[in-house]
Amino acid sequence: MRIAYLECFSGISGDMFLGALIDAGVPLELFTSTVAALKVDARLEVSRVQRSGIGATKLDVIVAGEKELPREEFWSKQTHGHEHDQSHDHSSAAHEHHHSHEHDHGHSHGEKQPHRGLKEIREIIGSADISQSAIRQAIRIFEVLGAAEAKIHNTDIEQIHFHEVGAVDAIVDITCAAVGAEALGVDAIICSPLNVGGGTVKCAHGTFPIPAPATLEILRNAPVYSGEIQKELVTPTGAAIVSVLASRFSSFPRMKPDKIGYGAGSRDLGDFPNVLRIAVGETLEQHSSSFPEEAITILEANVDDMTPQLFGYVMDRAFQDGALDVFAASVQMKKSRPGLLLSVLCRPEEAERLKRLIFAETTTLGVRIREEKRAVLARRHITVPTKWGEVRMKVANLNGSVSNYAPEYEDCRHIAEEKHVPLKAVMQEAIKAYLERKER
């Protein structure tokens, strides 16, 4: 099985991830064309730098002609630049995207800028001329960021607004991350435990301990630690990228690396190399019958007094809110009443939101919760062309060989409805395109 392993001994940010991808062989042209496809006022600058004697690739996103800054430099500049300006609004996120009070980057723009909501960001990414799978991954990363901020600020995710200048560099970082990860052509991305740094950081809403609230919320259930560097090392963007793109966290796996890349952070930390390392290669076979396992939460509720038609809606909402699987089974309940057992499988970090959904959208008075492990096959998505449009194929691997493949239902359903063709014809065409691609 071909994998990429991220070593986050000095944390991770969006630009570090992109620098590491370029250093490992992903073409810079892929990222520049992605930025052009987004149609935003941004460009990329790439340079070779040294971090504690290690040569690394440094990528900077230039927004409206200005380079992003490490957060402490940004806030220092704002504080000194406006300490005598009593009319300047420091209470809002006027100089950064909404989540950037837990972000590693800022901009030195002195004028208050407009804000973008999640809906607008979805539209920008969704209209870009990139693969549908990359669009979905990028939007999912933004949704993870928005969900973390919404929970911290006790509001709804659709109410979260990202400052326009900051949002642009986040859109570029996140979309390029999704496109670059797809270009690696790996079956899985695995991540090391994350060094989050330490100390405190000044933000729009005050001074917070590191990891900052949004970062810690995103990394719920991920292995994190604080090392000797008392700086913010993991940004919310970096945390969100890892939470969506990485299939699991582990120590360095048994593998044979054939590509290695280093992405540089903005700071030079002296004797400590401020880089993100990526190793790409084939896993070494282990003579074991075990499969990779991941922790999941199972939510269950017995329902016997709800209109059956509502279950379809509840299922759709649950999938939209991050459920891994949703199903119902007929059961015989007390007083011989027929009912349904609703089961929702999800990642632990999604359990609270899905529990609230079950209470809000069904008539149940109680939800059972348990933590379990599930063995999973390595899986990836491959986009194949059909005569009606692109379709994602879900491909599962067992011991390095393809064991299962199937077209994504939602992609096929969307094409069938839009082009007025039978759903089964779209699915058959996608399978044919995948097999032809595999034979080449």
Sine and cosine of phi, psi and omega as CSV:
sin_phi,cos_phi,sin_psi,cos_psi,sin_omega,cos_omega
0.00,0.00,0.68,-0.73,0.00,-1.00
-1.00,-0.06,0.79,-0.62,-0.06,-1.00
-0.73,-0.68,0.27,-0.96,0.19,-0.98
-0.86,-0.52,0.72,-0.70,-0.01,-1.00
-0.90,-0.44,0.83,-0.56,0.01,-1.00
-0.99,-0.15,0.83,-0.56,0.06,-1.00
-0.97,-0.23,0.95,-0.31,-0.11,-0.99
-0.97,-0.23,0.74,0.67,0.01,-1.00
-0.94,0.35,-0.29,0.96,0.09,-1.00
-0.84,-0.55,0.54,0.84,0.02,-1.00
0.97,0.26,-0.28,-0.96,-0.01,-1.00
-0.38,-0.93,0.63,-0.78,0.15,-0.99
-0.70,-0.72,0.15,-0.99,-0.01,-1.00
-0.88,0.48,-0.70,0.71,-0.04,-1.00
-0.94,0.33,-0.51,0.86,0.08,-1.00
-0.91,0.42,-0.65,0.76,0.01,-1.00
-0.90,0.44,-0.69,0.72,0.00,-1.00
-0.92,0.40,-0.64,0.77,0.05,-1.00
-0.87,0.49,-0.66,0.75,0.02,-1.00
-0.91,0.42,-0.63,0.78,0.03,-1.00
-0.89,0.46,-0.70,0.71,0.01,-1.00
-0.89,0.46,-0.69,0.73,-0.01,-1.00
-0.89,0.45,-0.46,0.89,0.00,-1.00
-1.00,0.02,0.02,1.00,0.12,-0.99
0.90,-0.43,-0.06,1.00,0.08,-1.00
-0.94,0.34,0.80,-0.60,-0.10,-0.99
-0.89,0.45,0.71,-0.70,0.08,-1.00
-0.85,0.52,-0.57,0.82,-0.02,-1.00
-0.85,0.52,-0.51,0.86,0.03,-1.00
-0.89,0.45,-0.63,0.77,0.00,-1.00
-0.97,0.26,-0.64,0.76,0.00,-1.00
-0.91,0.42,-0.60,0.80,0.04,-1.00
-0.94,0.33,-0.53,0.85,0.06,-1.00
-0.92,0.40,-0.69,0.73,0.05,-1.00
-0.87,0.49,-0.67,0.74,0.03,-1.00
-0.89,0.46,-0.63,0.78,-0.01,-1.00
-0.92,0.38,-0.45,0.89,0.02,-1.00
-0.96,0.27,-0.37,0.93,0.04,-1.00
0.85,0.53,0.74,0.67,0.07,-1.00
-0.88,-0.47,0.29,-0.96,-0.03,-1.00
-0.99,0.13,0.98,0.22,-0.03,-1.00
-0.45,-0.89,0.40,-0.92,0.13,-0.99
-0.54,-0.84,0.22,-0.98,-0.04,-1.00
-0.94,-0.34,0.60,-0.80,0.17,-0.99
-0.84,-0.54,0.75,-0.66,-0.02,-1.00
-0.83,-0.56,0.69,-0.72,0.01,-1.00
-0.58,-0.81,0.29,-0.96,0.10,-0.99
-0.98,-0.18,0.77,-0.64,-0.03,-1.00
-0.74,-0.67,0.19,-0.98,0.09,-1.00
-0.93,-0.36,0.72,-0.69,0.11,-0.99
-0.78,-0.63,0.98,-0.21,-0.03,-1.00
0.83,0.56,0.67,0.75,0.05,-1.00
1.00,0.08,-0.06,1.00,0.00,-1.00
-0.98,-0.18,0.82,-0.57,0.08,-1.00
-0.96,0.28,0.76,-0.65,-0.06,-1.00
-0.60,-0.80,0.31,-0.95,0.04,-1.00
-1.00,-0.08,0.81,-0.59,0.03,-1.00
-0.95,-0.30,0.84,-0.55,0.04,-1.00
-0.93,-0.38,0.76,-0.65,0.07,-1.00
-0.86,-0.50,0.68,-0.74,0.12,-0.99
-0.99,-0.11,0.86,-0.50,0.00,-1.00
-0.99,-0.16,0.92,-0.40,-0.04,-1.00
-0.93,-0.36,0.82,-0.57,-0.01,-1.00
0.79,0.62,0.60,0.80,0.06,-1.00
0.99,0.11,0.02,1.00,-0.05,-1.00
-0.85,-0.53,0.56,-0.83,-0.04,-1.00
-1.00,0.01,0.61,-0.79,0.05,-1.00
-0.92,0.39,0.48,-0.88,-0.04,-1.00
-0.87,-0.49,0.46,-0.89,0.20,-0.98
-0.84,0.54,0.53,-0.85,-0.17,-0.98
-0.86,0.51,-0.68,0.73,-0.04,-1.00
-0.91,0.42,-0.54,0.84,0.07,-1.00
-0.93,0.36,-0.65,0.76,0.01,-1.00
-0.87,0.49,-0.75,0.66,-0.05,-1.00
-0.95,0.32,-0.53,0.85,0.08,-1.00
-0.89,0.47,-0.68,0.74,0.01,-1.00
-0.91,0.42,-0.66,0.75,0.01,-1.00
-0.91,0.40,-0.68,0.74,-0.04,-1.00
-0.89,0.45,-0.74,0.68,-0.01,-1.00
-0.95,0.31,-0.51,0.86,-0.05,-1.00
-0.97,0.23,-0.38,0.92,-0.12,-0.99
-0.78,-0.63,0.24,0.97,-0.08,-1.00
-0.90,0.44,-0.38,0.93,0.01,-1.00
-0.98,-0.20,0.01,1.00,-0.03,-1.00
-0.99,-0.13,1.00,-0.08,-0.10,-1.00
-0.94,0.33,-0.34,0.94,-0.03,-1.00
-1.00,0.07,-0.11,0.99,-0.06,-1.00
-0.97,0.24,0.73,-0.69,-0.08,-1.00
-1.00,0.06,0.97,-0.22,0.05,-1.00
-1.00,-0.08,-0.06,1.00,-0.09,-1.00
-1.00,0.08,-0.20,0.98,-0.01,-1.00
-0.95,-0.32,0.04,-1.00,0.05,-1.00
-1.00,-0.03,0.72,0.69,-0.14,-0.99
-0.92,0.39,-0.37,0.93,-0.05,-1.00
-0.93,-0.37,0.19,0.98,-0.07,-1.00
-0.39,-0.92,0.34,-0.94,0.08,-1.00
-0.92,0.39,0.38,-0.92,-0.20,-0.98
-0.81,0.58,-0.60,0.80,-0.02,-1.00
-1.00,0.07,0.00,1.00,-0.13,-0.99
-0.98,0.20,-0.05,1.00,0.18,-0.98
-0.95,0.31,-0.09,1.00,0.23,-0.97
-0.84,-0.54,0.53,0.85,-0.08,-1.00
-0.86,-0.52,0.38,-0.92,-0.09,-1.00
-0.99,0.14,-0.18,0.98,-0.14,-0.99
-0.85,-0.53,0.43,-0.90,0.13,-0.99
-0.54,-0.84,0.06,-1.00,0.05,-1.00
-0.75,-0.67,0.49,-0.87,-0.09,-1.00
-1.00,-0.08,0.46,0.89,-0.01,-1.00
-0.94,0.33,0.76,-0.64,-0.08,-1.00
-1.00,0.06,-0.28,0.96,-0.05,-1.00
-0.99,-0.11,0.55,-0.84,0.05,-1.00
-0.93,0.37,0.74,-0.68,-0.09,-1.00
-0.95,-0.32,0.39,-0.92,0.07,-1.00
-0.93,0.36,0.19,-0.98,-0.06,-1.00
-0.89,-0.45,0.41,-0.91,0.08,-1.00
-0.87,-0.49,0.68,-0.73,0.10,-1.00
-1.00,0.01,0.13,-0.99,-0.02,-1.00
-0.89,0.47,-0.57,0.82,0.01,-1.00
-0.87,0.49,-0.70,0.71,0.00,-1.00
-0.91,0.41,-0.62,0.78,0.01,-1.00
-0.92,0.39,-0.64,0.77,0.08,-1.00
-0.85,0.52,-0.66,0.75,-0.03,-1.00
-0.92,0.40,-0.66,0.75,0.01,-1.00
-0.88,0.47,-0.75,0.66,-0.03,-1.00
-0.93,0.36,-0.66,0.75,-0.06,-1.00
-0.91,0.41,-0.43,0.90,-0.02,-1.00
-1.00,-0.01,-0.05,1.00,0.00,-1.00
-0.95,0.30,0.56,-0.83,0.00,-1.00
-0.99,0.11,0.94,0.34,0.08,-1.00
-0.74,-0.68,0.10,-1.00,-0.06,-1.00
-0.91,0.41,0.48,-0.87,0.01,-1.00
-0.89,0.46,-0.58,0.82,0.01,-1.00
-0.91,0.41,-0.64,0.77,0.05,-1.00
-0.92,0.40,-0.62,0.78,0.05,-1.00
-0.87,0.50,-0.72,0.70,-0.01,-1.00
-0.90,0.44,-0.67,0.74,0.01,-1.00
-0.90,0.43,-0.69,0.72,-0.02,-1.00
-0.89,0.45,-0.71,0.71,0.01,-1.00
-0.90,0.44,-0.63,0.78,0.03,-1.00
-0.88,0.47,-0.64,0.76,0.02,-1.00
-0.89,0.45,-0.68,0.73,0.04,-1.00
-0.90,0.44,-0.61,0.80,0.02,-1.00
-0.91,0.41,-0.59,0.81,0.08,-1.00
-0.89,0.45,-0.69,0.73,0.06,-1.00
-0.87,0.49,-0.74,0.67,-0.03,-1.00
-0.90,0.44,-0.64,0.77,0.00,-1.00
-0.90,0.43,-0.64,0.77,0.02,-1.00
-0.90,0.43,-0.72,0.70,0.01,-1.00
-0.90,0.43,-0.65,0.76,-0.01,-1.00
-0.88,0.48,-0.66,0.75,-0.01,-1.00
-0.92,0.39,-0.69,0.73,-0.02,-1.00
-0.89,0.45,-0.66,0.75,-0.07,-1.00
-1.00,-0.08,0.12,0.99,0.09,-1.00
0.83,0.56,0.77,0.64,0.01,-1.00
-0.64,-0.77,-0.06,-1.00,0.00,-1.00
-1.00,-0.01,0.54,-0.84,-0.05,-1.00
-0.86,0.52,-0.56,0.83,-0.02,-1.00
-0.96,0.29,-0.21,0.98,0.04,-1.00
-1.00,0.02,-0.18,0.98,0.00,-1.00
-0.95,0.32,0.74,-0.67,0.04,-1.00
-0.87,-0.50,0.67,-0.75,-0.01,-1.00
-0.96,-0.26,0.79,-0.61,0.01,-1.00
-0.85,0.52,0.69,-0.72,-0.21,-0.98
-0.83,0.55,-0.74,0.67,-0.04,-1.00
-0.90,0.43,-0.75,0.66,0.03,-1.00
-0.90,0.44,-0.62,0.79,-0.01,-1.00
-0.88,0.47,-0.58,0.82,-0.01,-1.00
-0.89,0.46,-0.73,0.68,-0.01,-1.00
-0.93,0.37,-0.53,0.85,0.07,-1.00
-0.92,0.38,-0.66,0.75,0.04,-1.00
-0.87,0.50,-0.69,0.72,0.00,-1.00
-0.91,0.42,-0.77,0.64,0.00,-1.00
-0.82,0.57,-0.76,0.65,-0.13,-0.99
-0.95,0.32,-0.70,0.71,-0.01,-1.00
-0.91,0.41,-0.68,0.73,0.04,-1.00
-0.90,0.43,-0.57,0.82,0.05,-1.00
-0.88,0.47,-0.69,0.72,0.01,-1.00
-0.91,0.41,-0.68,0.73,0.01,-1.00
-0.92,0.40,-0.69,0.72,-0.02,-1.00
-0.92,0.40,-0.64,0.77,0.03,-1.00
-0.89,0.46,-0.63,0.78,0.04,-1.00
-0.91,0.42,-0.62,0.78,-0.03,-1.00
-0.93,0.37,-0.38,0.92,0.04,-1.00
-0.87,0.50,-0.51,0.86,0.01,-1.00
0.93,0.37,0.57,0.82,-0.02,-1.00
-0.98,-0.18,0.33,-0.94,0.05,-1.00
-0.99,0.16,-0.43,0.90,-0.01,-1.00
-0.35,-0.94,0.51,-0.86,0.17,-0.99
-0.94,-0.33,0.80,-0.60,-0.01,-1.00
-0.90,-0.44,0.58,-0.82,-0.09,-1.00
-0.82,-0.57,0.58,-0.82,0.08,-1.00
-0.97,0.24,0.20,-0.98,0.23,-0.97
-0.83,0.56,0.49,-0.87,-0.15,-0.99
-0.97,-0.24,0.81,-0.59,0.14,-0.99
-0.99,0.14,0.95,-0.30,-0.10,-1.00
-1.00,0.05,-0.15,0.99,-0.06,-1.00
1.00,0.06,-0.36,-0.93,-0.03,-1.00
-0.27,-0.96,-0.05,-1.00,-0.02,-1.00
1.00,0.04,-0.52,-0.86,0.00,-1.00
-0.75,-0.66,0.27,-0.96,0.02,-1.00
-0.64,-0.77,0.66,-0.76,0.03,-1.00
-1.00,0.08,0.75,-0.66,-0.05,-1.00
-0.76,-0.65,0.01,-1.00,-0.01,-1.00
-0.88,0.48,-0.51,0.86,-0.07,-1.00
-0.98,-0.22,0.18,0.98,0.01,-1.00
0.76,-0.65,-0.28,-0.96,0.01,-1.00
-0.97,-0.23,0.77,-0.64,-0.07,-1.00
-0.82,-0.57,0.45,-0.89,0.10,-0.99
-0.95,0.31,0.45,-0.90,0.06,-1.00
-0.99,-0.14,0.74,-0.67,0.09,1.00
-0.96,0.29,0.59,-0.81,-0.02,-1.00
-0.93,0.38,0.33,-0.94,-0.13,-0.99
-0.78,0.63,-0.75,0.67,-0.05,-1.00
-0.91,0.42,-0.65,0.76,0.00,-1.00
-0.87,0.49,-0.73,0.68,-0.03,-1.00
-0.91,0.41,-0.61,0.79,0.03,-1.00
-0.89,0.45,-0.68,0.73,0.00,-1.00
-0.91,0.41,-0.59,0.81,-0.07,-1.00
-1.00,0.00,0.28,0.96,0.07,-1.00
-0.80,0.59,0.79,-0.62,0.00,-1.00
0.97,0.24,0.05,1.00,0.11,-0.99
-1.00,-0.05,0.50,-0.87,0.03,-1.00
-0.97,0.23,0.87,-0.49,-0.02,-1.00
-0.76,-0.65,0.36,-0.93,0.06,-1.00
-0.41,-0.91,0.25,-0.97,0.04,-1.00
-0.89,-0.45,0.81,-0.59,-0.02,-1.00
-0.98,-0.20,-0.44,-0.90,-0.10,-1.00
-0.97,0.26,-0.38,0.93,-0.06,-1.00
-0.99,0.15,0.86,-0.50,0.00,-1.00
-0.99,-0.11,0.89,0.46,0.05,-1.00
-0.65,-0.76,0.28,-0.96,0.08,-1.00
-0.97,0.22,0.91,-0.43,-0.08,-1.00
-0.97,-0.26,-0.49,0.87,0.02,-1.00
-0.94,-0.33,0.85,-0.52,0.05,-1.00
-1.00,-0.01,0.36,-0.93,0.08,-1.00
-0.83,0.55,-0.62,0.78,0.04,-1.00
-0.89,0.46,-0.72,0.70,0.04,-1.00
-0.88,0.48,-0.68,0.74,0.01,-1.00
-0.89,0.45,-0.67,0.74,-0.01,-1.00
-0.92,0.39,-0.65,0.76,0.04,-1.00
-0.86,0.52,-0.73,0.68,-0.01,-1.00
-0.91,0.41,-0.66,0.75,-0.07,-1.00
-0.90,0.43,-0.48,0.87,-0.02,-1.00
-1.00,-0.04,-0.69,0.73,-0.13,-0.99
-1.00,0.10,-0.49,0.87,-0.04,-1.00
-0.99,0.13,0.72,-0.69,0.01,-1.00
-0.99,0.17,-0.45,0.89,0.04,-1.00
-0.24,-0.97,0.18,-0.98,0.07,-1.00
-0.93,-0.36,0.67,-0.74,0.03,-1.00
-0.28,-0.96,0.17,-0.99,0.17,-0.99
-0.95,0.31,0.08,-1.00,-0.08,-1.00
-0.84,0.55,0.84,-0.54,-0.07,-1.00
-0.98,0.21,0.26,-0.97,0.11,-0.99
-0.95,0.30,0.94,-0.34,-0.06,-1.00
-0.43,-0.90,0.25,-0.97,0.06,-1.00
-0.90,-0.44,1.00,-0.06,-0.06,-1.00
-0.93,0.37,0.68,-0.74,0.12,-0.99
-0.86,-0.52,-0.18,0.98,0.10,-1.00
-0.68,-0.73,0.71,-0.70,0.01,-1.00
-0.72,-0.70,0.71,-0.70,-0.01,-1.00
-0.69,-0.72,0.50,-0.87,0.04,-1.00
-0.83,-0.55,0.82,-0.58,0.08,-1.00
-0.95,-0.32,0.80,-0.60,-0.11,-0.99
-1.00,0.02,0.63,-0.78,0.18,-0.98
-0.99,0.14,0.14,-0.99,-0.06,-1.00
-0.95,0.31,-0.58,0.82,-0.08,-1.00
-1.00,0.09,0.49,-0.87,0.22,-0.98
-0.98,-0.21,0.93,-0.37,-0.12,-0.99
-1.00,-0.10,0.44,0.90,0.06,-1.00
0.95,0.30,-0.88,-0.47,-0.06,-1.00
-0.98,0.20,-0.12,0.99,-0.04,-1.00
-0.98,-0.22,0.87,-0.49,-0.07,-1.00
-0.95,0.32,0.93,-0.37,0.00,-1.00
-1.00,0.07,0.96,0.28,-0.03,-1.00
-0.67,-0.74,0.40,-0.92,0.19,-0.98
-0.95,-0.30,0.79,-0.61,0.00,-1.00
-0.96,-0.29,0.68,-0.73,0.08,-1.00
-0.84,-0.54,0.72,-0.69,0.07,-1.00
-0.87,-0.50,0.78,-0.63,-0.04,-1.00
-0.87,-0.50,0.74,-0.67,0.01,-1.00
0.06,-1.00,-0.18,-0.98,-0.04,-1.00
-1.00,-0.07,0.63,-0.78,0.08,-1.00
-0.96,0.29,0.48,-0.88,0.07,-1.00
-1.00,-0.05,0.73,-0.68,-0.06,-1.00
-0.88,0.47,0.73,-0.69,0.11,-0.99
-0.94,-0.35,0.75,-0.66,-0.03,-1.00
-0.99,0.16,0.99,0.16,-0.03,-1.00
-0.52,-0.86,0.52,-0.85,0.00,-1.00
-1.00,0.01,-0.02,1.00,-0.05,-1.00
-0.98,0.18,0.44,-0.90,0.04,-1.00
-0.89,-0.46,0.38,-0.93,0.08,-1.00
-0.83,0.56,0.67,-0.74,-0.01,-1.00
-0.88,-0.47,0.47,-0.88,0.08,-1.00
-0.67,-0.75,0.49,-0.87,0.01,-1.00
-0.99,0.17,0.69,-0.72,0.08,-1.00
-0.71,-0.70,0.35,-0.94,0.10,-1.00
-0.93,-0.36,0.67,-0.74,0.05,-1.00
-0.91,-0.41,0.83,-0.56,0.06,-1.00
-0.95,-0.31,0.77,-0.64,-0.02,-1.00
-0.76,-0.65,0.58,-0.82,0.05,-1.00
-0.53,-0.85,0.69,-0.72,0.11,-0.99
-1.00,-0.03,0.76,-0.64,-0.04,-1.00
-0.75,-0.66,0.80,-0.60,-0.01,-1.00
-0.71,-0.70,0.06,1.00,-0.04,-1.00
-0.72,-0.69,0.61,0.80,-0.02,-1.00
-0.82,-0.58,0.58,-0.81,0.03,-1.00
-0.85,0.52,0.82,-0.57,-0.07,-1.00
-0.84,0.55,-0.51,0.86,-0.03,-1.00
-0.88,0.47,-0.38,0.93,-0.03,-1.00
-0.95,0.32,-0.33,0.94,-0.06,-1.00
-0.89,0.45,-0.60,0.80,0.03,-1.00
-0.87,0.50,-0.67,0.75,0.02,-1.00
-0.91,0.41,-0.69,0.72,0.01,-1.00
-0.87,0.49,-0.67,0.74,0.03,-1.00
-0.88,0.48,-0.74,0.68,0.00,-1.00
-0.87,0.50,-0.70,0.72,0.00,-1.00
-0.90,0.45,-0.64,0.77,-0.02,-1.00
-0.90,0.44,-0.68,0.74,0.04,-1.00
-0.90,0.43,-0.64,0.77,0.04,-1.00
-0.89,0.46,-0.52,0.85,-0.03,-1.00
-1.00,-0.01,0.21,0.98,0.15,-0.99
0.97,-0.25,0.15,0.99,0.02,-1.00
-0.90,0.44,0.62,-0.78,0.07,-1.00
-0.99,0.16,-0.57,0.82,0.04,-1.00
-0.38,-0.93,0.51,-0.86,0.03,-1.00
-0.65,-0.76,0.73,-0.68,0.04,-1.00
-0.42,-0.91,0.31,-0.95,0.01,-1.00
-0.72,-0.69,0.59,-0.81,0.03,-1.00
-0.79,-0.62,0.61,-0.79,0.03,-1.00
-0.95,0.32,0.70,-0.71,0.02,-1.00
-0.69,-0.72,0.40,-0.92,0.09,-1.00
-0.98,-0.17,0.87,-0.49,-0.11,-0.99
-0.97,-0.26,-0.07,-1.00,-0.07,-1.00
-0.87,0.49,0.44,-0.90,-0.04,-1.00
0.86,0.51,0.44,0.90,0.08,-1.00
0.89,0.46,0.38,0.93,0.02,-1.00
-0.99,0.17,0.71,-0.71,0.12,-0.99
-0.96,0.27,0.59,-0.81,0.01,-1.00
-0.49,-0.87,-0.11,-0.99,0.01,-1.00
-0.79,-0.62,0.61,-0.79,0.13,-0.99
-0.98,-0.18,0.93,-0.37,0.01,-1.00
-1.00,-0.02,0.80,-0.59,0.02,-1.00
-0.84,-0.54,0.74,-0.67,0.02,-1.00
-0.80,-0.60,0.84,-0.53,0.07,-1.00
-0.98,-0.19,0.71,-0.70,-0.04,-1.00
-0.42,-0.91,0.21,-0.98,0.15,-0.99
-0.96,0.28,0.51,-0.86,-0.06,-1.00
-0.80,0.59,-0.58,0.81,-0.05,-1.00
-0.95,0.32,-0.26,0.96,0.01,-1.00
-0.99,-0.12,-0.07,1.00,-0.16,-0.99
-0.89,0.45,-0.68,0.74,-0.06,-1.00
-0.89,0.46,-0.71,0.71,-0.02,-1.00
-0.90,0.44,-0.66,0.75,-0.02,-1.00
-0.95,0.31,-0.55,0.84,0.08,-1.00
-0.89,0.46,-0.69,0.73,0.03,-1.00
-0.89,0.46,-0.61,0.79,0.03,-1.00
-0.88,0.47,-0.70,0.71,-0.02,-1.00
-0.88,0.48,-0.70,0.71,0.02,-1.00
-0.90,0.43,-0.63,0.78,-0.07,-1.00
-0.96,0.27,-0.60,0.80,-0.18,-0.98
-0.97,-0.26,-0.11,0.99,0.07,-1.00
-0.84,-0.55,0.08,-1.00,-0.02,-1.00
-0.99,-0.12,0.13,0.99,-0.03,-1.00
-0.92,0.40,0.48,-0.88,0.06,-1.00
-0.96,-0.28,-0.02,1.00,-0.01,-1.00
-0.40,-0.92,0.56,-0.83,0.03,-1.00
-0.81,-0.59,0.81,-0.59,0.07,-1.00
-1.00,0.08,0.65,-0.76,-0.07,-1.00
-0.77,-0.64,0.75,-0.67,0.10,-1.00
-0.54,-0.84,0.51,-0.86,0.03,-1.00
-0.99,-0.16,0.75,-0.67,0.03,-1.00
-0.66,-0.75,0.14,-0.99,0.12,-0.99
-0.92,-0.38,0.51,-0.86,0.11,-0.99
-0.75,-0.67,0.65,-0.76,0.09,-1.00
-0.99,0.10,0.70,-0.72,-0.08,-1.00
-0.75,-0.66,0.56,-0.83,0.17,-0.99
-0.99,0.13,0.56,-0.83,0.10,-0.99
-0.89,0.46,0.70,-0.71,-0.04,-1.00
-0.66,-0.75,0.38,-0.93,0.03,-1.00
-0.45,-0.90,0.23,-0.97,0.06,-1.00
-0.93,-0.36,0.70,-0.71,0.10,-0.99
-0.85,-0.52,0.77,-0.64,0.02,-1.00
-1.00,-0.01,0.79,-0.61,0.01,-1.00
-0.87,-0.49,0.54,-0.84,0.01,-1.00
-1.00,0.06,0.65,-0.76,0.20,-0.98
-0.84,-0.54,0.14,-0.99,-0.03,-1.00
-0.94,0.35,-0.17,0.99,0.03,-1.00
-0.96,-0.28,-0.21,0.98,-0.05,-1.00
0.54,-0.84,0.03,-1.00,-0.05,-1.00
-0.98,0.19,0.57,-0.82,0.05,-1.00
-0.73,-0.68,0.71,-0.70,0.09,-1.00
-0.99,0.14,0.72,-0.70,0.12,-0.99
-0.96,-0.27,0.79,-0.62,0.09,-1.00
-1.00,0.05,0.84,-0.54,-0.08,-1.00
-0.87,-0.49,0.81,-0.58,0.01,-1.00
-0.95,-0.32,0.63,-0.78,-0.03,-1.00
-0.90,-0.44,0.63,-0.78,0.10,-0.99
-0.77,-0.64,0.90,-0.44,-0.03,-1.00
0.82,0.58,0.63,0.78,0.08,-1.00
1.00,0.07,-0.10,0.99,0.00,-1.00
-0.92,-0.40,0.51,-0.86,0.02,-1.00
-0.93,0.36,0.83,-0.55,0.00,-1.00
-0.96,-0.29,-0.49,0.87,0.00,-1.00
-0.54,-0.84,0.51,-0.86,0.12,-0.99
-0.48,-0.88,0.57,-0.82,-0.02,-1.00
-0.34,-0.94,0.59,-0.81,0.06,-1.00
-0.95,0.31,0.56,-0.83,0.05,-1.00
-0.94,0.35,0.81,-0.58,-0.07,-1.00
-0.86,0.51,-0.71,0.70,-0.08,-1.00
-0.89,0.45,-0.62,0.78,0.05,-1.00
-0.88,0.48,-0.72,0.69,-0.03,-1.00
-0.92,0.39,-0.65,0.76,0.02,-1.00
-0.89,0.46,-0.67,0.74,0.01,-1.00
-0.87,0.49,-0.70,0.71,0.01,-1.00
-0.91,0.42,-0.69,0.73,-0.03,-1.00
-0.86,0.50,-0.67,0.75,-0.01,-1.00
-0.95,0.31,-0.64,0.76,-0.06,-1.00
-0.96,0.29,-0.64,0.77,-0.07,-1.00
-0.99,-0.13,-0.06,1.00,0.02,-1.00
0.85,0.53,0.77,0.64,0.07,-1.00
-0.82,-0.57,0.38,-0.93,-0.01,-1.00
-0.88,0.47,0.65,-0.76,0.01,-1.00
-0.86,0.52,-0.67,0.74,-0.04,-1.00
-0.90,0.44,-0.52,0.85,0.02,-1.00
-0.93,0.37,-0.63,0.77,0.02,-1.00
-0.90,0.43,-0.70,0.72,-0.02,-1.00
-0.90,0.43,-0.66,0.75,0.02,-1.00
-0.90,0.43,-0.64,0.77,0.01,-1.00
-0.91,0.42,-0.62,0.78,0.01,-1.00
-0.91,0.41,-0.68,0.73,0.03,-1.00
-0.89,0.45,-0.67,0.75,0.03,-1.00
-0.88,0.48,-0.69,0.72,0.01,-1.00
-0.90,0.44,-0.62,0.79,0.02,-1.00
-0.91,0.41,-0.71,0.71,-0.02,-1.00
-0.91,0.41,-0.62,0.78,0.05,-1.00
-0.91,0.42,-0.64,0.77,0.05,-1.00
-0.90,0.43,-0.64,0.77,-0.04,-1.00
-0.93,0.38,-0.54,0.84,-0.05,-1.00
-0.97,0.24,-0.39,0.92,-0.04,-1.00
-0.95,0.33,0.00,0.00,0.00,0.00
